[in-house]
Amino acid sequence: MAKTTQYSAVNLIAEAGVDPKKWNILPAPEVVERTIQEIEKRGIKVIVAENGAEALSVIKKIIPPGAEVMNGSSTTLIEIGYEEFIATGQSGWNPVHKKITAENDAGKRAELRRKSVAADYFISGANAVAGTGEIVGCDAGGSRVGAWPFAAGHLILVVGTNKIVPTLHDALDRIHNYAYQLENARATKAYGTSSVIGKCVILAHEKSEGRVTLILVKEALGY
């Protein structure tokens, strides 16, 4: 089981006024298998994990020692234990986020954040996966999805199967009517300000073989 936090979907659903029975269900195995086939046709490698703990184990195996690593803000990564693991300092990687938080000069910190999307390995969640193979991610400022199209050397996406929907149109609907509403509720609680759908990326095809890996987890994770 993934770790549940105060900002997990289950604790924000009522406040956000969303419908989990429509947007947060685990699809049938045959739907997952068809979706994997469609994703892999688009040049994206898919690894299936039974749960969050296994997903974290997969990440540890993919990233080599000493690699430069950055991650986007993600409830999913928190729930699988990734952020807790990084915080221990025992990964053996070179975490870019640590350099950002250690920089006191605001201008230099902003520059480090801008460059962080080009890390050797960038780890992120996603907001929706279409059964037709597209993967969609949105954020307010672009600090997460900026890595997706080209910047990151390797992109690792960790996504629960609860985010699979039939089509790209459904994926965009899920983002507007479910994921954003939950993120807005989270931001209001965490920062005292509302969120916005500022930047969106549709990952529809990857030309660079081996650059993008999707870890598809058989659990309800994130928004």
Secondary structure as UniProt FT lines:
FT   TURN            6..7
FT   HELIX           9..11
FT   HELIX           13..16
FT   HELIX           20..23
FT   HELIX           29..40
FT   TURN            41..43
FT   STRAND          45..49
FT   HELIX           52..62
FT   TURN            65..66
FT   STRAND          68..71
FT   HELIX           75..79
FT   TURN            80..81
FT   HELIX           82..87
FT   TURN            88..89
FT   STRAND          94..95
FT   HELIX           96..102
FT   HELIX           106..116
FT   TURN            117..118
FT   STRAND          121..124
FT   STRAND          128..130
FT   TURN            131..132
FT   STRAND          135..139
FT   TURN            143..144
FT   HELIX           145..147
FT   TURN            148..151
FT   STRAND          154..160
FT   HELIX           161..163
FT   STRAND          164..165
FT   HELIX           168..174
FT   HELIX           175..179
FT   HELIX           180..191
FT   STRAND          199..203
FT   TURN            209..210
FT   STRAND          212..217
//
